[in-house]
């Protein structure tokens, strides 16, 4: 395409020209999407209808499931439709909307995982103050801030990206992804987008550091629990969240820190699927392992007052 300030549409990655492989791609994404929607919907339903799960930690988990549903619903259906109809097109405004919503949900996901680490810190390190610190008013305000932060980040990032001049409309990915769109720029990054990228990296590193420090304090407190059973139960409450956080950051690092290639490859596609589609699928599976123990207790002292419900610290 000739240089122009705007493009009428974008062309997403065509996985194959073979009709049978296109249908196979449609079927694979359909099964993946159906499984993700089903598992997250089951988590939401279980928390909504089981009064034993009406605690702050499960409230955060329900919002995490909603964000995961949003991530897959923004990017997967369009790719499925393109494969089914043998097309690559996505409108300019469709790409803008997909880009904006994907960033909103991803940023909210990271913010919420950080909040969940703080909730775990309060529950394990200061269990007697848990209900006072993590009351419903505080949790509601936190969730509002999480969603607002995601919306603001998505809005700023989208404004910065789509204010650049595009020299091509060929996106070498199955959805409108950040690195692929930035590669289409005629003149490189503008100051706005560069500033937003730097701010996003700093915020992500800040969240990661906060989670690491929180768990360092948590493990220090756990190993002070006199009872071996209490230590085991307390440690078991950390496993789901640590697993999800590790999967989130590792998959993102593999996808974004690897130098972007100028030609589409199955490796780029696989890494994108790894960080964008697998966490929303496995998050509810990992957390559902803890839903079967909503009323267990562990004790970190010798008196009854030093006992805390596992449901207070386990998602």
Secondary structure, DSSP 8 states (H G I E B T S, - for coil): ----S--SEEE-----S-HHHHHHHHHHHHHHHHHHHHHHHHHHHHHHH-GGG-SHHHHHHHHHHHHHHHHHHHHHHHHHHHHHHT--EEEHHHHHHHHHHHHHHHHHHHHHHHHHHHHHHHHHHSGGGHHHHT-HHHHHHHHHHHHHHHHHHHHHHHHHHTTS-BS--B-SSSS--HHHHHTTBSS---HHHHHHHHHHHHHHHHHHHHHHHHHHHHHHHHTT-S-HHHHHHHHHHHHHHHHHHHHHHHHHHHHHSS---SS--HHHHHHHHIIIIIHHHHHHHHHHTTGGGTT-EEESSSSGGGEEEGGGT--
